[in-house]
Amino acid sequence: MTIRTADLNGAFQICRSRGLRLSRQRKLVLEILWCSGSHLSAKEIYELLNTNGRCIGHTSVYQNLESLHAHGIIECLKKDQGRLYGHRADPHSHITCLESGDIYDLDLELPKELLNSIESKTGFKIESYSLQLQGRRN
């Protein structure tokens, strides 16, 4: 089950409720994700932490990201350039800027008529969905 956490303290509480120890490294990784609001690679997170004087090894960053993702606390997007991590794990959509490559979270609700049409054409009952959109700024 995934829960949308609006703030960092909520993420800490979910970690505790799911049996994850809140080590110094794990807290720092979560802080970077929540403060940036962006989708970052493990390397970018590592560099941000170490630039800010938080000495954490690359392996520790990666292991914490994988654990947080496995426990449904953060998301992991698999892109051509590698894995990107974001501070949300709830079902949502994304739009990628074709010029900058930046990825933005979107909360979209498709019209019920469209969902009904898809269900009747496919024979599947849609339980959740996410869209991957690409575009350029106007």
C-alpha positions as CSV (number, residue, x, y, z in Angstrom):
1,M,0.0,0.0,0.0
2,T,1.3,3.4,-0.9
3,I,0.5,6.6,0.9
4,R,1.1,10.2,-0.2
5,T,3.2,12.0,2.3
6,A,2.9,15.7,2.0
7,D,5.8,16.5,4.4
8,L,9.1,15.0,5.6
9,N,7.8,14.2,9.1
10,G,5.1,12.2,7.5
11,A,7.7,10.2,5.6
12,F,9.6,9.6,8.8
13,Q,6.4,8.3,10.5
14,I,5.7,5.9,7.6
15,C,9.3,4.6,7.8
16,R,8.8,3.8,11.4
17,S,5.4,2.2,10.9
18,R,6.9,0.0,8.2
19,G,9.8,-1.1,10.4
20,L,12.5,0.9,8.8
21,R,15.2,2.3,11.1
22,L,15.7,6.0,10.6
23,S,19.4,6.2,10.4
24,R,21.2,9.5,9.9
25,Q,21.8,8.5,6.2
26,R,18.2,7.6,5.6
27,K,17.0,10.8,7.1
28,L,19.4,12.8,4.9
29,V,18.4,11.0,1.7
30,L,14.7,11.7,2.5
31,E,15.5,15.4,3.3
32,I,17.1,15.8,-0.1
33,L,14.2,14.3,-1.9
34,W,11.6,16.4,0.0
35,C,13.5,19.6,-0.2
36,S,14.3,19.3,-3.9
37,G,10.8,18.2,-5.0
38,S,12.6,16.9,-8.1
39,H,13.3,13.5,-9.5
40,L,17.0,12.8,-8.8
41,S,19.5,10.1,-9.6
42,A,21.5,8.4,-6.8
43,K,24.5,10.2,-8.1
44,E,22.8,13.6,-7.9
45,I,21.6,12.8,-4.4
46,Y,25.1,11.7,-3.4
47,E,26.7,14.8,-4.8
48,L,24.1,17.1,-3.1
49,L,24.7,15.5,0.2
50,N,28.5,15.6,0.0
51,T,28.5,19.1,-1.4
52,N,26.6,20.2,1.7
53,G,29.1,18.5,4.0
54,R,27.1,15.4,4.7
55,C,29.7,12.6,4.2
56,I,27.8,9.6,2.9
57,G,29.1,6.9,0.6
58,H,27.6,6.3,-2.8
59,T,26.7,2.7,-1.9
60,S,24.9,3.9,1.3
61,V,22.8,6.4,-0.8
62,Y,21.9,3.7,-3.3
63,Q,21.0,1.1,-0.6
64,N,18.8,3.6,1.2
65,L,17.0,4.6,-2.0
66,E,16.3,1.0,-2.9
67,S,15.0,0.2,0.6
68,L,12.8,3.3,0.7
69,H,11.4,2.4,-2.7
70,A,10.8,-1.2,-1.8
71,H,8.8,-0.1,1.3
72,G,6.6,2.2,-0.8
73,I,7.9,5.5,0.7
74,I,9.5,7.0,-2.5
75,E,9.1,6.3,-6.2
76,C,11.7,5.1,-8.7
77,L,11.4,5.9,-12.3
78,K,13.4,3.9,-14.8
79,K,14.5,6.1,-17.6
80,D,17.0,5.8,-20.4
81,Q,19.5,7.7,-18.3
82,G,19.0,5.4,-15.4
83,R,16.9,5.4,-12.2
84,L,15.4,8.6,-10.9
85,Y,13.9,8.9,-7.4
86,G,11.1,11.1,-6.3
87,H,9.5,11.9,-3.0
88,R,6.1,10.5,-3.9
89,A,5.1,6.8,-4.0
90,D,1.3,7.2,-4.5
91,P,-0.2,6.6,-8.0
92,H,0.3,9.7,-10.1
93,S,1.3,10.8,-13.6
94,H,4.3,12.6,-15.0
95,I,5.1,15.1,-17.7
96,T,8.6,15.3,-19.1
97,C,10.0,18.4,-20.7
98,L,11.5,17.4,-24.0
99,E,13.9,20.3,-23.9
100,S,15.3,20.1,-20.4
101,G,14.5,16.5,-19.5
102,D,12.9,17.7,-16.2
103,I,10.1,15.5,-14.9
104,Y,7.1,17.0,-13.1
105,D,4.5,15.2,-11.0
106,L,0.9,15.5,-12.2
107,D,-2.3,14.6,-10.3
108,L,-4.8,13.8,-13.1
109,E,-8.2,12.2,-13.1
110,L,-9.3,10.8,-16.4
111,P,-13.0,11.2,-17.2
112,K,-15.2,8.3,-16.1
113,E,-16.5,7.9,-19.7
114,L,-12.9,7.4,-21.0
115,L,-12.2,4.8,-18.3
116,N,-15.5,3.0,-19.1
117,S,-14.6,3.0,-22.8
118,I,-11.1,1.6,-22.1
119,E,-12.6,-1.1,-19.9
120,S,-15.2,-2.2,-22.4
121,K,-12.6,-2.3,-25.2
122,T,-10.0,-4.3,-23.2
123,G,-12.1,-6.4,-20.9
124,F,-10.1,-5.1,-17.9
125,K,-11.4,-3.4,-14.8
126,I,-9.1,-0.4,-14.3
127,E,-8.0,-0.1,-10.7
128,S,-5.3,2.6,-11.0
129,Y,-3.4,4.3,-13.8
130,S,-0.5,6.7,-14.4
131,L,0.3,8.5,-17.6
132,Q,3.7,9.4,-19.0
133,L,3.4,12.6,-21.0
134,Q,6.1,14.5,-22.9
135,G,5.9,18.1,-24.1
136,R,7.5,21.5,-24.5
137,R,6.6,24.6,-22.6
138,N,4.4,27.1,-24.5
